[in-house]
């Protein structure tokens, strides 16, 4: 267990008792309350997920319109030209 032997664990346990001896019941109680609150939170989230999956109506699969009802293609936009040259303006071009 984490590379610690029996003697090392006993020494750590003794140090823990010396440091937290009088407060050990209080520390245990607060640790237990924290675990209980964590479990309640997890249960609440699980319940919300279950209710969400039950309440969500199943949507029918989207169907494509028949081939004859397709929309026309969007209009083609031509690039502006001056005497056969492309005219492109970038943001770095200054306007005087």
PyMOL commands that set and color helices and strands:
alter all, ss='L'
color gray80, all
select helices_A, chain A and resi 6-20+24-55+67-69
alter helices_A, ss='H'
color red, helices_A
select strands_A, chain A and resi 81-82+85-86
alter strands_A, ss='S'
color yellow, strands_A
deselect
rebuild
show_as cartoon
